[in-house]
């Protein structure tokens, strides 16, 4: 019974990984520089709207440039799940190359309450 559960879990994880792989592989080509981006560019990130984009800018202005992308977790409104969705699309340097809003299907972001 335990082997069946482990096999089923491994199979489900593999299927999920294949389903989200195209989303995250596309992310490597387009990013937002969180140290220089304006509110409109930051709002292109998944699950970031105008309010959270402004909070990112305010945090940056109050604390200086982000030294790691994980510092986004210190911004009000960005939790671990949101950060996990954003991470492939954020950079600490270089030009912002993301030009369209990243929309993650609700089922892949964990559903309601994420």
Biopython code that builds the backbone (N, CA, C, O; Angstrom):
import numpy as np
from Bio.PDB.StructureBuilder import StructureBuilder

atoms = [
    (1, "UNK", "N", (0.823, -1.192, 0.000)),
    (1, "UNK", "CA", (0.000, 0.000, 0.000)),
    (1, "UNK", "C", (0.866, 1.254, 0.000)),
    (1, "UNK", "O", (0.588, 2.202, -0.734)),
    (2, "UNK", "N", (1.932, 1.261, 0.835)),
    (2, "UNK", "CA", (2.810, 2.425, 0.896)),
    (2, "UNK", "C", (3.502, 2.667, -0.438)),
    (2, "UNK", "O", (3.658, 3.811, -0.864)),
    (3, "UNK", "N", (3.916, 1.587, -1.095)),
    (3, "UNK", "CA", (4.577, 1.711, -2.392)),
    (3, "UNK", "C", (3.631, 2.310, -3.417)),
    (3, "UNK", "O", (4.046, 3.126, -4.239)),
    (4, "UNK", "N", (2.375, 1.919, -3.379)),
    (4, "UNK", "CA", (1.381, 2.455, -4.307)),
    (4, "UNK", "C", (1.196, 3.952, -4.088)),
    (4, "UNK", "O", (1.121, 4.713, -5.053)),
    (5, "UNK", "N", (1.122, 4.379, -2.837)),
    (5, "UNK", "CA", (0.961, 5.800, -2.526)),
    (5, "UNK", "C", (2.185, 6.592, -2.989)),
    (5, "UNK", "O", (2.053, 7.679, -3.551)),
    (6, "UNK", "N", (3.362, 6.045, -2.752)),
    (6, "UNK", "CA", (4.588, 6.729, -3.173)),
    (6, "UNK", "C", (4.656, 6.829, -4.693)),
    (6, "UNK", "O", (5.033, 7.866, -5.237)),
    (7, "UNK", "N", (4.293, 5.760, -5.365)),
    (7, "UNK", "CA", (4.302, 5.759, -6.826)),
    (7, "UNK", "C", (3.292, 6.760, -7.361)),
    (7, "UNK", "O", (3.591, 7.513, -8.287)),
    (8, "UNK", "N", (2.101, 6.773, -6.785)),
    (8, "UNK", "CA", (1.075, 7.714, -7.201)),
    (8, "UNK", "C", (1.520, 9.150, -6.951)),
    (8, "UNK", "O", (1.310, 10.016, -7.801)),
    (9, "UNK", "N", (2.125, 9.413, -5.810)),
    (9, "UNK", "CA", (2.625, 10.755, -5.501)),
    (9, "UNK", "C", (3.701, 11.179, -6.490)),
    (9, "UNK", "O", (3.697, 12.312, -6.972)),
    (10, "UNK", "N", (4.616, 10.277, -6.791)),
    (10, "UNK", "CA", (5.680, 10.583, -7.746)),
    (10, "UNK", "C", (5.116, 10.858, -9.136)),
    (10, "UNK", "O", (5.577, 11.757, -9.839)),
    (11, "UNK", "N", (4.125, 10.079, -9.518)),
    (11, "UNK", "CA", (3.481, 10.266, -10.823)),
    (11, "UNK", "C", (2.764, 11.613, -10.887)),
    (11, "UNK", "O", (2.860, 12.317, -11.892)),
    (12, "UNK", "N", (2.048, 11.976, -9.825)),
    (12, "UNK", "CA", (1.346, 13.256, -9.792)),
    (12, "UNK", "C", (2.337, 14.415, -9.851)),
    (12, "UNK", "O", (2.093, 15.402, -10.544)),
    (13, "UNK", "N", (3.443, 14.306, -9.135)),
    (13, "UNK", "CA", (4.467, 15.343, -9.161)),
    (13, "UNK", "C", (5.059, 15.480, -10.560)),
    (13, "UNK", "O", (5.284, 16.597, -11.027)),
    (14, "UNK", "N", (5.310, 14.371, -11.226)),
    (14, "UNK", "CA", (5.857, 14.410, -12.580)),
    (14, "UNK", "C", (4.878, 15.070, -13.549)),
    (14, "UNK", "O", (5.283, 15.867, -14.395)),
    (15, "UNK", "N", (3.614, 14.747, -13.429)),
    (15, "UNK", "CA", (2.599, 15.346, -14.307)),
    (15, "UNK", "C", (2.509, 16.841, -14.056)),
    (15, "UNK", "O", (2.458, 17.627, -15.002)),
    (16, "UNK", "N", (2.490, 17.244, -12.786)),
    (16, "UNK", "CA", (2.440, 18.667, -12.448)),
    (16, "UNK", "C", (3.670, 19.391, -13.003)),
    (16, "UNK", "O", (3.553, 20.486, -13.552)),
    (17, "UNK", "N", (4.836, 18.784, -12.859)),
    (17, "UNK", "CA", (6.066, 19.402, -13.361)),
    (17, "UNK", "C", (6.011, 19.601, -14.868)),
    (17, "UNK", "O", (6.444, 20.636, -15.373)),
    (18, "UNK", "N", (5.488, 18.631, -15.581)),
    (18, "UNK", "CA", (5.364, 18.761, -17.029)),
    (18, "UNK", "C", (4.361, 19.840, -17.408)),
    (18, "UNK", "O", (4.528, 20.520, -18.420)),
    (19, "UNK", "N", (3.323, 19.999, -16.601)),
    (19, "UNK", "CA", (2.291, 20.997, -16.895)),
    (19, "UNK", "C", (2.803, 22.415, -16.710)),
    (19, "UNK", "O", (2.441, 23.304, -17.480)),
    (20, "UNK", "N", (3.646, 22.645, -15.694)),
    (20, "UNK", "CA", (4.110, 24.007, -15.424)),
    (20, "UNK", "C", (5.454, 24.319, -16.063)),
    (20, "UNK", "O", (5.866, 25.479, -16.087)),
    (21, "UNK", "N", (6.135, 23.326, -16.573)),
    (21, "UNK", "CA", (7.457, 23.561, -17.177)),
    (21, "UNK", "C", (7.437, 24.617, -18.271)),
    (21, "UNK", "O", (8.331, 25.463, -18.296)),
    (22, "UNK", "N", (6.460, 24.612, -19.182)),
    (22, "UNK", "CA", (6.460, 25.651, -20.223)),
    (22, "UNK", "C", (6.324, 27.058, -19.647)),
    (22, "UNK", "O", (6.889, 28.007, -20.192)),
    (23, "UNK", "N", (5.589, 27.200, -18.564)),
    (23, "UNK", "CA", (5.423, 28.520, -17.949)),
    (23, "UNK", "C", (6.764, 29.019, -17.431)),
    (23, "UNK", "O", (7.148, 30.159, -17.694)),
    (24, "UNK", "N", (7.481, 28.169, -16.692)),
    (24, "UNK", "CA", (8.722, 28.603, -16.077)),
    (24, "UNK", "C", (9.900, 28.634, -17.043)),
    (24, "UNK", "O", (10.837, 29.402, -16.828)),
    (25, "UNK", "N", (9.883, 27.837, -18.081)),
    (25, "UNK", "CA", (10.980, 27.898, -19.048)),
    (25, "UNK", "C", (10.917, 29.184, -19.847)),
    (25, "UNK", "O", (11.953, 29.726, -20.231)),
    (26, "UNK", "N", (9.710, 29.682, -20.103)),
    (26, "UNK", "CA", (9.561, 30.950, -20.812)),
    (26, "UNK", "C", (10.049, 32.105, -19.952)),
    (26, "UNK", "O", (10.429, 33.156, -20.468)),
    (27, "UNK", "N", (10.035, 31.906, -18.646)),
    (27, "UNK", "CA", (10.415, 32.982, -17.727)),
    (27, "UNK", "C", (11.878, 33.361, -17.841)),
    (27, "UNK", "O", (12.234, 34.511, -17.585)),
    (28, "UNK", "N", (12.724, 32.439, -18.213)),
    (28, "UNK", "CA", (14.139, 32.745, -18.259)),
    (28, "UNK", "C", (14.457, 33.770, -19.333)),
    (28, "UNK", "O", (15.502, 34.417, -19.275)),
    (29, "UNK", "N", (13.590, 33.929, -20.296)),
    (29, "UNK", "CA", (13.834, 34.862, -21.384)),
    (29, "UNK", "C", (13.378, 36.269, -21.049)),
    (29, "UNK", "O", (13.873, 37.227, -21.643)),
    (30, "UNK", "N", (12.443, 36.425, -20.109)),
    (30, "UNK", "CA", (11.899, 37.742, -19.814)),
    (30, "UNK", "C", (11.846, 37.964, -18.310)),
    (30, "UNK", "O", (11.261, 37.168, -17.575)),
    (31, "UNK", "N", (12.464, 39.051, -17.859)),
    (31, "UNK", "CA", (12.506, 39.347, -16.437)),
    (31, "UNK", "C", (12.249, 40.822, -16.167)),
    (31, "UNK", "O", (12.290, 41.662, -17.065)),
    (32, "UNK", "N", (11.983, 41.104, -14.904)),
    (32, "UNK", "CA", (11.824, 42.469, -14.424)),
    (32, "UNK", "C", (12.949, 42.742, -13.439)),
    (32, "UNK", "O", (13.137, 41.995, -12.478)),
    (33, "UNK", "N", (13.696, 43.813, -13.678)),
    (33, "UNK", "CA", (14.754, 44.208, -12.750)),
    (33, "UNK", "C", (14.084, 44.920, -11.579)),
    (33, "UNK", "O", (13.625, 46.053, -11.720)),
    (34, "UNK", "N", (14.026, 44.261, -10.430)),
    (34, "UNK", "CA", (13.314, 44.816, -9.279)),
    (34, "UNK", "C", (14.031, 46.010, -8.655)),
    (34, "UNK", "O", (13.459, 46.705, -7.815)),
    (35, "UNK", "N", (15.269, 46.252, -9.055)),
    (35, "UNK", "CA", (16.000, 47.406, -8.530)),
    (35, "UNK", "C", (15.802, 48.677, -9.348)),
    (35, "UNK", "O", (16.120, 49.769, -8.876)),
    (36, "UNK", "N", (15.287, 48.550, -10.554)),
    (36, "UNK", "CA", (15.113, 49.735, -11.403)),
    (36, "UNK", "C", (13.713, 49.885, -11.984)),
    (36, "UNK", "O", (13.366, 50.959, -12.477)),
    (37, "UNK", "N", (12.916, 48.847, -11.937)),
    (37, "UNK", "CA", (11.600, 48.864, -12.581)),
    (37, "UNK", "C", (10.652, 49.842, -11.908)),
    (37, "UNK", "O", (10.675, 50.031, -10.692)),
    (38, "UNK", "N", (9.822, 50.454, -12.732)),
    (38, "UNK", "CA", (8.751, 51.301, -12.240)),
    (38, "UNK", "C", (7.536, 50.458, -11.902)),
    (38, "UNK", "O", (7.542, 49.240, -12.077)),
    (39, "UNK", "N", (6.494, 51.118, -11.417)),
    (39, "UNK", "CA", (5.285, 50.416, -10.993)),
    (39, "UNK", "C", (4.635, 49.639, -12.132)),
    (39, "UNK", "O", (4.160, 48.522, -11.926)),
    (40, "UNK", "N", (4.611, 50.211, -13.317)),
    (40, "UNK", "CA", (3.977, 49.519, -14.452)),
    (40, "UNK", "C", (4.724, 48.235, -14.801)),
    (40, "UNK", "O", (4.105, 47.215, -15.104)),
    (41, "UNK", "N", (6.048, 48.287, -14.756)),
    (41, "UNK", "CA", (6.839, 47.089, -15.069)),
    (41, "UNK", "C", (6.687, 46.043, -13.968)),
    (41, "UNK", "O", (6.551, 44.855, -14.261)),
    (42, "UNK", "N", (6.710, 46.469, -12.710)),
    (42, "UNK", "CA", (6.555, 45.524, -11.600)),
    (42, "UNK", "C", (5.190, 44.856, -11.630)),
    (42, "UNK", "O", (5.059, 43.695, -11.244)),
    (43, "UNK", "N", (4.178, 45.572, -12.082)),
    (43, "UNK", "CA", (2.827, 45.022, -12.144)),
    (43, "UNK", "C", (2.687, 43.944, -13.213)),
    (43, "UNK", "O", (1.654, 43.277, -13.275)),
    (44, "UNK", "N", (3.696, 43.759, -14.051)),
    (44, "UNK", "CA", (3.684, 42.674, -15.037)),
    (44, "UNK", "C", (3.950, 41.325, -14.384)),
    (44, "UNK", "O", (3.649, 40.281, -14.962)),
    (45, "UNK", "N", (4.515, 41.346, -13.179)),
    (45, "UNK", "CA", (4.834, 40.111, -12.469)),
    (45, "UNK", "C", (3.545, 39.410, -12.043)),
    (45, "UNK", "O", (2.527, 40.064, -11.814)),
    (46, "UNK", "N", (3.588, 38.077, -11.935)),
    (46, "UNK", "CA", (2.386, 37.354, -11.523)),
    (46, "UNK", "C", (1.955, 37.755, -10.120)),
    (46, "UNK", "O", (2.777, 37.883, -9.212)),
    (47, "UNK", "N", (0.659, 37.948, -9.962)),
    (47, "UNK", "CA", (0.015, 38.275, -8.691)),
    (47, "UNK", "C", (0.475, 39.608, -8.108)),
    (47, "UNK", "O", (0.360, 39.833, -6.903)),
    (48, "UNK", "N", (0.995, 40.491, -8.958)),
    (48, "UNK", "CA", (1.376, 41.840, -8.518)),
    (48, "UNK", "C", (0.486, 42.827, -9.256)),
    (48, "UNK", "O", (0.416, 42.832, -10.485)),
    (49, "UNK", "N", (-0.186, 43.654, -8.484)),
    (49, "UNK", "CA", (-0.993, 44.728, -9.048)),
    (49, "UNK", "C", (-0.357, 46.057, -8.704)),
    (49, "UNK", "O", (0.797, 46.108, -8.276)),
    (50, "UNK", "N", (-1.096, 47.121, -8.886)),
    (50, "UNK", "CA", (-0.543, 48.452, -8.662)),
    (50, "UNK", "C", (-0.161, 48.690, -7.199)),
    (50, "UNK", "O", (0.839, 49.354, -6.924)),
    (51, "UNK", "N", (-0.940, 48.159, -6.267)),
    (51, "UNK", "CA", (-0.660, 48.380, -4.843)),
    (51, "UNK", "C", (0.639, 47.695, -4.432)),
    (51, "UNK", "O", (1.502, 48.318, -3.814)),
    (52, "UNK", "N", (0.781, 46.424, -4.771)),
    (52, "UNK", "CA", (1.999, 45.690, -4.396)),
    (52, "UNK", "C", (3.200, 46.245, -5.160)),
    (52, "UNK", "O", (4.297, 46.316, -4.607)),
    (53, "UNK", "N", (3.013, 46.635, -6.409)),
    (53, "UNK", "CA", (4.114, 47.243, -7.174)),
    (53, "UNK", "C", (4.621, 48.491, -6.454)),
    (53, "UNK", "O", (5.829, 48.701, -6.350)),
    (54, "UNK", "N", (3.710, 49.310, -5.963)),
    (54, "UNK", "CA", (4.120, 50.519, -5.239)),
    (54, "UNK", "C", (4.811, 50.165, -3.926)),
    (54, "UNK", "O", (5.747, 50.851, -3.517)),
    (55, "UNK", "N", (4.366, 49.117, -3.272)),
    (55, "UNK", "CA", (5.026, 48.671, -2.031)),
    (55, "UNK", "C", (6.454, 48.214, -2.305)),
    (55, "UNK", "O", (7.350, 48.453, -1.494)),
    (56, "UNK", "N", (6.671, 47.556, -3.446)),
    (56, "UNK", "CA", (8.030, 47.142, -3.819)),
    (56, "UNK", "C", (8.901, 48.383, -4.000)),
    (56, "UNK", "O", (10.032, 48.424, -3.516)),
    (57, "UNK", "N", (8.386, 49.380, -4.685)),
    (57, "UNK", "CA", (9.143, 50.618, -4.907)),
    (57, "UNK", "C", (9.412, 51.321, -3.580)),
    (57, "UNK", "O", (10.530, 51.775, -3.336)),
    (58, "UNK", "N", (8.402, 51.415, -2.724)),
    (58, "UNK", "CA", (8.577, 52.066, -1.416)),
    (58, "UNK", "C", (9.620, 51.336, -0.587)),
    (58, "UNK", "O", (10.456, 51.966, 0.061)),
    (59, "UNK", "N", (9.574, 49.993, -0.606)),
    (59, "UNK", "CA", (10.559, 49.204, 0.131)),
    (59, "UNK", "C", (11.959, 49.484, -0.394)),
    (59, "UNK", "O", (12.899, 49.657, 0.382)),
    (60, "UNK", "N", (12.092, 49.525, -1.697)),
    (60, "UNK", "CA", (13.393, 49.785, -2.339)),
    (60, "UNK", "C", (13.901, 51.174, -1.965)),
    (60, "UNK", "O", (15.086, 51.344, -1.679)),
    (61, "UNK", "N", (13.018, 52.163, -1.966)),
    (61, "UNK", "CA", (13.418, 53.524, -1.617)),
    (61, "UNK", "C", (13.820, 53.633, -0.151)),
    (61, "UNK", "O", (14.750, 54.366, 0.184)),
    (62, "UNK", "N", (13.123, 52.907, 0.727)),
    (62, "UNK", "CA", (13.410, 52.949, 2.164)),
    (62, "UNK", "C", (14.642, 52.145, 2.555)),
    (62, "UNK", "O", (15.319, 52.490, 3.523)),
    (63, "UNK", "N", (14.941, 51.086, 1.823)),
    (63, "UNK", "CA", (15.991, 50.147, 2.230)),
    (63, "UNK", "C", (17.143, 50.017, 1.253)),
    (63, "UNK", "O", (18.088, 49.273, 1.520)),
    (64, "UNK", "N", (17.094, 50.712, 0.138)),
    (64, "UNK", "CA", (18.130, 50.575, -0.877)),
    (64, "UNK", "C", (17.827, 49.415, -1.804)),
    (64, "UNK", "O", (16.805, 48.743, -1.669)),
    (65, "UNK", "N", (18.727, 49.191, -2.745)),
    (65, "UNK", "CA", (18.525, 48.129, -3.725)),
    (65, "UNK", "C", (18.393, 46.766, -3.064)),
    (65, "UNK", "O", (18.980, 46.500, -2.015)),
    (66, "UNK", "N", (17.613, 45.918, -3.701)),
    (66, "UNK", "CA", (17.482, 44.540, -3.246)),
    (66, "UNK", "C", (18.820, 43.848, -3.457)),
    (66, "UNK", "O", (19.424, 43.960, -4.524)),
    (67, "UNK", "N", (19.275, 43.140, -2.445)),
    (67, "UNK", "CA", (20.522, 42.379, -2.541)),
    (67, "UNK", "C", (20.263, 40.934, -2.955)),
    (67, "UNK", "O", (21.155, 40.252, -3.460)),
    (68, "UNK", "N", (19.034, 40.479, -2.737)),
    (68, "UNK", "CA", (18.621, 39.140, -3.178)),
    (68, "UNK", "C", (17.142, 39.206, -3.534)),
    (68, "UNK", "O", (16.400, 40.038, -3.013)),
    (69, "UNK", "N", (16.733, 38.329, -4.416)),
    (69, "UNK", "CA", (15.326, 38.324, -4.797)),
    (69, "UNK", "C", (14.441, 37.910, -3.618)),
    (69, "UNK", "O", (13.275, 38.299, -3.555)),
    (70, "UNK", "N", (14.981, 37.132, -2.695)),
    (70, "UNK", "CA", (14.225, 36.679, -1.536)),
    (70, "UNK", "C", (13.795, 37.843, -0.643)),
    (70, "UNK", "O", (12.865, 37.693, 0.149)),
    (71, "UNK", "N", (14.448, 38.989, -0.753)),
    (71, "UNK", "CA", (14.047, 40.159, 0.030)),
    (71, "UNK", "C", (12.641, 40.620, -0.336)),
    (71, "UNK", "O", (12.022, 41.358, 0.431)),
    (72, "UNK", "N", (12.129, 40.208, -1.474)),
    (72, "UNK", "CA", (10.750, 40.534, -1.835)),
    (72, "UNK", "C", (9.768, 39.994, -0.795)),
    (72, "UNK", "O", (8.668, 40.525, -0.643)),
    (73, "UNK", "N", (10.162, 38.949, -0.085)),
    (73, "UNK", "CA", (9.311, 38.386, 0.957)),
    (73, "UNK", "C", (9.085, 39.372, 2.103)),
    (73, "UNK", "O", (8.154, 39.202, 2.890)),
    (74, "UNK", "N", (9.922, 40.390, 2.200)),
    (74, "UNK", "CA", (9.779, 41.401, 3.237)),
    (74, "UNK", "C", (8.768, 42.480, 2.863)),
    (74, "UNK", "O", (8.398, 43.311, 3.692)),
    (75, "UNK", "N", (8.328, 42.460, 1.619)),
    (75, "UNK", "CA", (7.352, 43.435, 1.134)),
    (75, "UNK", "C", (5.955, 42.950, 1.500)),
    (75, "UNK", "O", (5.593, 41.807, 1.223)),
    (76, "UNK", "N", (5.171, 43.831, 2.127)),
    (76, "UNK", "CA", (3.805, 43.478, 2.502)),
    (76, "UNK", "C", (3.012, 43.057, 1.260)),
    (76, "UNK", "O", (3.017, 43.743, 0.238)),
    (77, "UNK", "N", (2.344, 41.930, 1.374)),
    (77, "UNK", "CA", (1.544, 41.432, 0.259)),
    (77, "UNK", "C", (2.234, 40.370, -0.570)),
    (77, "UNK", "O", (1.628, 39.797, -1.475)),
    (78, "UNK", "N", (3.507, 40.100, -0.269)),
    (78, "UNK", "CA", (4.230, 39.042, -0.984)),
    (78, "UNK", "C", (4.583, 37.943, 0.010)),
    (78, "UNK", "O", (5.439, 38.109, 0.879)),
    (79, "UNK", "N", (3.903, 36.826, -0.144)),
    (79, "UNK", "CA", (4.170, 35.666, 0.695)),
    (79, "UNK", "C", (4.967, 34.633, -0.080)),
    (79, "UNK", "O", (5.398, 34.876, -1.208)),
    (80, "UNK", "N", (5.152, 33.496, 0.530)),
    (80, "UNK", "CA", (5.972, 32.454, -0.089)),
    (80, "UNK", "C", (5.399, 31.958, -1.410)),
    (80, "UNK", "O", (6.147, 31.739, -2.363)),
    (81, "UNK", "N", (4.084, 31.780, -1.479)),
    (81, "UNK", "CA", (3.481, 31.278, -2.722)),
    (81, "UNK", "C", (3.611, 32.302, -3.842)),
    (81, "UNK", "O", (3.966, 31.958, -4.970)),
    (82, "UNK", "N", (3.324, 33.555, -3.528)),
    (82, "UNK", "CA", (3.451, 34.598, -4.545)),
    (82, "UNK", "C", (4.899, 34.716, -4.986)),
    (82, "UNK", "O", (5.182, 34.826, -6.178)),
    (83, "UNK", "N", (5.814, 34.692, -4.032)),
    (83, "UNK", "CA", (7.232, 34.784, -4.382)),
    (83, "UNK", "C", (7.657, 33.630, -5.280)),
    (83, "UNK", "O", (8.412, 33.833, -6.231)),
    (84, "UNK", "N", (7.185, 32.428, -4.991)),
    (84, "UNK", "CA", (7.542, 31.266, -5.815)),
    (84, "UNK", "C", (7.094, 31.462, -7.261)),
    (84, "UNK", "O", (7.786, 31.042, -8.188)),
    (85, "UNK", "N", (5.941, 32.097, -7.455)),
    (85, "UNK", "CA", (5.455, 32.360, -8.809)),
    (85, "UNK", "C", (6.229, 33.482, -9.488)),
    (85, "UNK", "O", (6.427, 33.462, -10.703)),
    (86, "UNK", "N", (6.667, 34.464, -8.694)),
    (86, "UNK", "CA", (7.392, 35.620, -9.232)),
    (86, "UNK", "C", (8.855, 35.323, -9.543)),
    (86, "UNK", "O", (9.416, 35.852, -10.502)),
    (87, "UNK", "N", (9.461, 34.479, -8.728)),
    (87, "UNK", "CA", (10.912, 34.290, -8.751)),
    (87, "UNK", "C", (11.512, 34.078, -10.142)),
    (87, "UNK", "O", (12.550, 34.670, -10.438)),
    (88, "UNK", "N", (10.910, 33.265, -11.004)),
    (88, "UNK", "CA", (11.526, 33.074, -12.328)),
    (88, "UNK", "C", (11.540, 34.336, -13.187)),
    (88, "UNK", "O", (12.254, 34.403, -14.188)),
    (89, "UNK", "N", (10.755, 35.328, -12.796)),
    (89, "UNK", "CA", (10.597, 36.527, -13.607)),
    (89, "UNK", "C", (11.322, 37.747, -13.045)),
    (89, "UNK", "O", (11.236, 38.830, -13.623)),
    (90, "UNK", "N", (12.029, 37.592, -11.936)),
    (90, "UNK", "CA", (12.691, 38.751, -11.334)),
    (90, "UNK", "C", (14.204, 38.656, -11.469)),
    (90, "UNK", "O", (14.785, 37.571, -11.482)),
    (91, "UNK", "N", (14.820, 39.832, -11.568)),
    (91, "UNK", "CA", (16.267, 39.924, -11.658)),
    (91, "UNK", "C", (16.726, 41.104, -10.806)),
    (91, "UNK", "O", (15.961, 42.031, -10.542)),
    (92, "UNK", "N", (17.980, 41.053, -10.381)),
    (92, "UNK", "CA", (18.566, 42.134, -9.587)),
    (92, "UNK", "C", (19.308, 43.137, -10.448)),
    (92, "UNK", "O", (19.646, 44.224, -9.978)),
    (93, "UNK", "N", (19.564, 42.797, -11.682)),
    (93, "UNK", "CA", (20.296, 43.682, -12.580)),
    (93, "UNK", "C", (19.849, 43.481, -14.012)),
    (93, "UNK", "O", (18.990, 42.652, -14.311)),
    (94, "UNK", "N", (20.456, 44.263, -14.886)),
    (94, "UNK", "CA", (20.119, 44.167, -16.302)),
    (94, "UNK", "C", (18.853, 44.927, -16.623)),
    (94, "UNK", "O", (18.244, 45.565, -15.764)),
    (95, "UNK", "N", (18.477, 44.841, -17.875)),
    (95, "UNK", "CA", (17.277, 45.542, -18.326)),
    (95, "UNK", "C", (16.036, 44.706, -18.057)),
    (95, "UNK", "O", (16.091, 43.477, -18.035)),
    (96, "UNK", "N", (14.927, 45.383, -17.854)),
    (96, "UNK", "CA", (13.646, 44.707, -17.753)),
    (96, "UNK", "C", (13.226, 44.314, -19.166)),
    (96, "UNK", "O", (13.130, 45.159, -20.056)),
    (97, "UNK", "N", (12.977, 43.024, -19.358)),
    (97, "UNK", "CA", (12.630, 42.527, -20.690)),
    (97, "UNK", "C", (11.218, 41.957, -20.749)),
    (97, "UNK", "O", (10.725, 41.634, -21.830)),
    (98, "UNK", "N", (10.573, 41.832, -19.612)),
    (98, "UNK", "CA", (9.203, 41.344, -19.590)),
    (98, "UNK", "C", (8.293, 42.445, -20.121)),
    (98, "UNK", "O", (8.364, 43.584, -19.659)),
    (99, "UNK", "N", (7.445, 42.118, -21.079)),
    (99, "UNK", "CA", (6.618, 43.138, -21.712)),
    (99, "UNK", "C", (5.118, 42.882, -21.582)),
    (99, "UNK", "O", (4.312, 43.745, -21.927)),
    (100, "UNK", "N", (4.738, 41.702, -21.089)),
    (100, "UNK", "CA", (3.326, 41.373, -20.931)),
    (100, "UNK", "C", (3.089, 40.821, -19.537)),
    (100, "UNK", "O", (3.968, 40.194, -18.946)),
    (101, "UNK", "N", (1.900, 41.060, -19.021)),
    (101, "UNK", "CA", (1.520, 40.556, -17.708)),
    (101, "UNK", "C", (1.591, 39.036, -17.694)),
    (101, "UNK", "O", (1.063, 38.368, -18.583)),
    (102, "UNK", "N", (2.248, 38.502, -16.674)),
    (102, "UNK", "CA", (2.324, 37.052, -16.501)),
    (102, "UNK", "C", (1.085, 36.626, -15.740)),
    (102, "UNK", "O", (0.841, 37.084, -14.624)),
    (103, "UNK", "N", (0.315, 35.760, -16.340)),
    (103, "UNK", "CA", (-0.903, 35.258, -15.708)),
    (103, "UNK", "C", (-0.718, 33.769, -15.464)),
    (103, "UNK", "O", (-0.513, 32.987, -16.393)),
    (104, "UNK", "N", (-0.794, 33.400, -14.208)),
    (104, "UNK", "CA", (-0.662, 32.006, -13.825)),
    (104, "UNK", "C", (-2.069, 31.447, -13.633)),
    (104, "UNK", "O", (-2.852, 32.013, -12.870)),
    (105, "UNK", "N", (-2.402, 30.360, -14.302)),
    (105, "UNK", "CA", (-3.732, 29.764, -14.120)),
    (105, "UNK", "C", (-3.983, 29.460, -12.645)),
    (105, "UNK", "O", (-3.079, 29.022, -11.932)),
    (106, "UNK", "N", (-5.169, 29.686, -12.210)),
    (106, "UNK", "CA", (-5.539, 29.535, -10.797)),
    (106, "UNK", "C", (-5.167, 28.160, -10.242)),
    (106, "UNK", "O", (-4.705, 28.071, -9.104)),
    (107, "UNK", "N", (-5.354, 27.100, -11.004)),
    (107, "UNK", "CA", (-5.053, 25.751, -10.519)),
    (107, "UNK", "C", (-3.572, 25.552, -10.270)),
    (107, "UNK", "O", (-3.203, 24.740, -9.422)),
    (108, "UNK", "N", (-2.715, 26.262, -10.976)),
    (108, "UNK", "CA", (-1.272, 26.094, -10.806)),
    (108, "UNK", "C", (-0.729, 26.962, -9.703)),
    (108, "UNK", "O", (0.393, 26.737, -9.248)),
    (109, "UNK", "N", (-1.488, 27.958, -9.249)),
    (109, "UNK", "CA", (-1.018, 28.819, -8.181)),
    (109, "UNK", "C", (-1.527, 28.339, -6.825)),
    (109, "UNK", "O", (-1.277, 28.979, -5.803)),
    (110, "UNK", "N", (-2.235, 27.225, -6.816)),
    (110, "UNK", "CA", (-2.708, 26.680, -5.564)),
    (110, "UNK", "C", (-4.171, 26.944, -5.301)),
    (110, "UNK", "O", (-4.700, 26.517, -4.275)),
    (111, "UNK", "N", (-4.845, 27.647, -6.215)),
    (111, "UNK", "CA", (-6.273, 27.883, -6.070)),
    (111, "UNK", "C", (-6.584, 29.019, -5.123)),
    (111, "UNK", "O", (-5.709, 29.813, -4.780)),
    (112, "UNK", "N", (-7.802, 29.092, -4.713)),
    (112, "UNK", "CA", (-8.252, 30.170, -3.844)),
    (112, "UNK", "C", (-7.528, 30.110, -2.504)),
    (112, "UNK", "O", (-7.234, 29.035, -1.982)),
    (113, "UNK", "N", (-7.253, 31.275, -1.970)),
    (113, "UNK", "CA", (-6.588, 31.354, -0.670)),
    (113, "UNK", "C", (-5.093, 31.249, -0.737)),
    (113, "UNK", "O", (-4.449, 31.172, 0.309)),
    (114, "UNK", "N", (-4.506, 31.242, -1.908)),
    (114, "UNK", "CA", (-3.053, 31.126, -2.031)),
    (114, "UNK", "C", (-2.382, 32.418, -1.709)),
    (114, "UNK", "O", (-1.156, 32.506, -1.761)),
]
sb = StructureBuilder()
sb.init_structure("model")
sb.init_model(0)
sb.init_chain("A")
sb.init_seg("    ")
for serial, (resi, resn, name, xyz) in enumerate(atoms, 1):
    if name == "N":
        sb.init_residue(resn, " ", resi, " ")
    sb.init_atom(name, np.array(xyz, "f"), 0.0, 1.0, " ", f" {name:<3s}", serial, name[0])
structure = sb.get_structure()
